[in-house]
Amino acid sequence: MTITAPEPLSAGPAPLGETQAPVKLWLCPNDALPPAIAADLASHWLDEREHKTAARFLFERDRRQYLVAHTLVRRALALEAGLAEAELVIWRSSRGRPFLQPLPGGLPRGGDHLDFNLSHAGGYSLLGIVRRHRIGVDVEGLGRDAQALQTILTTFTPEEQQWVAGAARGRERDRRVLRLWTLKEAYSKARGLGLGLPFDEFCFTLADDRGVLAFRPPADDPAGRWRFLELEPVPDVLAAVAVPADEHGAPLLELHHGFPWSRATPHTIALPEPVGATHG
Ligand SMILES: CC(C)(COP(=O)(O)OP(=O)(O)OC[C@H]1O[C@@H](n2cnc3c(N)ncnc32)[C@H](O)[C@@H]1OP(=O)(O)O)[C@@H](O)C(=O)NCCC(=O)NCCS
């Protein structure tokens, strides 16, 4: 795996207490799970709703992506929470955001609250897990067609559109569009709003190579300040993570690659300094 990310801190997990638990991020290529194994795990682990969704895909490629993503979610949450994969109850908000149902006595492992968010695209699944606050993640492959990128661009703020126009046409410009898009999706997914939040109501100022320099949140943002991480964990695969910059959780992220068969040693990455504004 090539990791082009901000400063790796160490190769091993940091010795942190529960209240300082780092963000966990899993990047799983579809190739990490052979189709027959994914289907077998899914048959045991997924719930009725997931089985129905999987059955509806017209193309086998899309079904495979879905099965890898959803077995990844159940396996990683099971490890994190200390529950069996099939026992996890996942419910969805009215806007479609999945949540792990809390247990009355708390989780066997990991306190009483876990939040997670999933993205799957272009042969990759990206899963973020945090304790005690919210997370949003997004993964996109470079190589979207020009018309799709042009449509995406029209949803941005005038400042963001201007920044994109400052890059040479082609890969450099496409990269700028997709960097903004993954960050915007990660932010609105952390808030549970998905595409229900107009993307021109909040604005990112990005460094030319990587990193968020400034963030203007939408007026209704209850947190105001956020940590955003941009990653290119594999060449031409862009990922973004958004977590509120509150007192919960250490500003560290553990990046795991592949399917979580076991507790492999992750790469530890420092999350960038918070950006944004405090309302009120
Ligand atoms: C969330 C959304 C932005 C995903 O965009 P995408 O780039 O196509 O897909 P991604 O792969 O990045 O993310 C998909 C995953 O995000 C998660 N998700 C779905 N809705 C979400 C939301 N509102 N907030 C956060 N995460 C959400 C799900 O896990 C979903 O995967 P799954 O359906 O296989 O479980 C988009 O689907 C959306 O806006 N959905 C909400 C639609 C809506 O508002 N419906 C209202 C019904 S009244």
PDBQT file of the ligand as one rigid body, heavy atoms in Angstrom, charges set to zero:
ROOT
HETATM    1  C1  LIG A 301     -25.301   9.969   1.816  1.00  0.00    +0.000 C 
HETATM    2  C2  LIG A 301     -25.064  10.297   0.363  1.00  0.00    +0.000 C 
HETATM    3  C3  LIG A 301     -24.424  11.675   0.282  1.00  0.00    +0.000 C 
HETATM    4  C4  LIG A 301     -24.128   9.205  -0.164  1.00  0.00    +0.000 C 
HETATM    5  O1  LIG A 301     -23.487   9.572  -1.303  1.00  0.00    +0.000 OA
HETATM    6  P1  LIG A 301     -22.591   8.648  -2.247  1.00  0.00    +0.000 P 
HETATM    7  O2  LIG A 301     -21.350   9.397  -2.555  1.00  0.00    +0.000 OA
HETATM    8  O3  LIG A 301     -23.458   8.220  -3.359  1.00  0.00    +0.000 OA
HETATM    9  O4  LIG A 301     -22.258   7.323  -1.483  1.00  0.00    +0.000 OA
HETATM   10  P2  LIG A 301     -21.119   6.909  -0.441  1.00  0.00    +0.000 P 
HETATM   11  O5  LIG A 301     -20.627   5.598  -0.896  1.00  0.00    +0.000 OA
HETATM   12  O6  LIG A 301     -20.114   7.947  -0.152  1.00  0.00    +0.000 OA
HETATM   13  O7  LIG A 301     -21.957   6.720   0.895  1.00  0.00    +0.000 OA
HETATM   14  C5  LIG A 301     -23.003   5.815   0.957  1.00  0.00    +0.000 C 
HETATM   15  C6  LIG A 301     -23.198   5.406   2.393  1.00  0.00    +0.000 C 
HETATM   16  O8  LIG A 301     -23.403   6.581   3.203  1.00  0.00    +0.000 OA
HETATM   17  C7  LIG A 301     -24.216   6.205   4.297  1.00  0.00    +0.000 C 
HETATM   18  N1  LIG A 301     -25.328   7.175   4.330  1.00  0.00    +0.000 N 
HETATM   19  C8  LIG A 301     -26.520   7.132   3.710  1.00  0.00    +0.000 A 
HETATM   20  N2  LIG A 301     -27.239   8.242   4.007  1.00  0.00    +0.000 NA
HETATM   21  C9  LIG A 301     -26.471   8.988   4.821  1.00  0.00    +0.000 A 
HETATM   22  C10 LIG A 301     -26.664  10.233   5.458  1.00  0.00    +0.000 A 
HETATM   23  N3  LIG A 301     -27.781  10.933   5.342  1.00  0.00    +0.000 N 
HETATM   24  N4  LIG A 301     -25.665  10.724   6.239  1.00  0.00    +0.000 NA
HETATM   25  C11 LIG A 301     -24.529  10.025   6.393  1.00  0.00    +0.000 A 
HETATM   26  N5  LIG A 301     -24.275   8.833   5.801  1.00  0.00    +0.000 NA
HETATM   27  C12 LIG A 301     -25.248   8.321   5.031  1.00  0.00    +0.000 A 
HETATM   28  C13 LIG A 301     -24.700   4.773   4.058  1.00  0.00    +0.000 C 
HETATM   29  O9  LIG A 301     -23.910   3.901   4.836  1.00  0.00    +0.000 OA
HETATM   30  C14 LIG A 301     -24.428   4.583   2.586  1.00  0.00    +0.000 C 
HETATM   31  O10 LIG A 301     -24.104   3.269   2.222  1.00  0.00    +0.000 OA
HETATM   32  P3  LIG A 301     -25.184   2.085   2.306  1.00  0.00    +0.000 P 
HETATM   33  O11 LIG A 301     -26.470   2.653   1.811  1.00  0.00    +0.000 OA
HETATM   34  O12 LIG A 301     -24.622   1.005   1.458  1.00  0.00    +0.000 OA
HETATM   35  O13 LIG A 301     -25.235   1.732   3.770  1.00  0.00    +0.000 OA
HETATM   36  C15 LIG A 301     -26.350  10.307  -0.474  1.00  0.00    +0.000 C 
HETATM   37  O14 LIG A 301     -26.731   8.997  -0.725  1.00  0.00    +0.000 OA
HETATM   38  C16 LIG A 301     -27.480  11.013   0.256  1.00  0.00    +0.000 C 
HETATM   39  O15 LIG A 301     -27.516  12.215   0.346  1.00  0.00    +0.000 OA
HETATM   40  N6  LIG A 301     -28.404  10.304   0.762  1.00  0.00    +0.000 N 
HETATM   41  C17 LIG A 301     -29.448  10.903   1.553  1.00  0.00    +0.000 C 
HETATM   42  C18 LIG A 301     -30.668  10.952   0.715  1.00  0.00    +0.000 C 
HETATM   43  C19 LIG A 301     -31.711  11.667   1.451  1.00  0.00    +0.000 C 
HETATM   44  O16 LIG A 301     -31.520  12.767   1.943  1.00  0.00    +0.000 OA
HETATM   45  N7  LIG A 301     -32.828  11.025   1.567  1.00  0.00    +0.000 N 
HETATM   46  C20 LIG A 301     -33.903  11.595   2.260  1.00  0.00    +0.000 C 
HETATM   47  C21 LIG A 301     -34.986  10.610   2.297  1.00  0.00    +0.000 C 
HETATM   48  S1  LIG A 301     -36.420  11.429   2.757  1.00  0.00    +0.000 SA
ENDROOT
TORSDOF 0
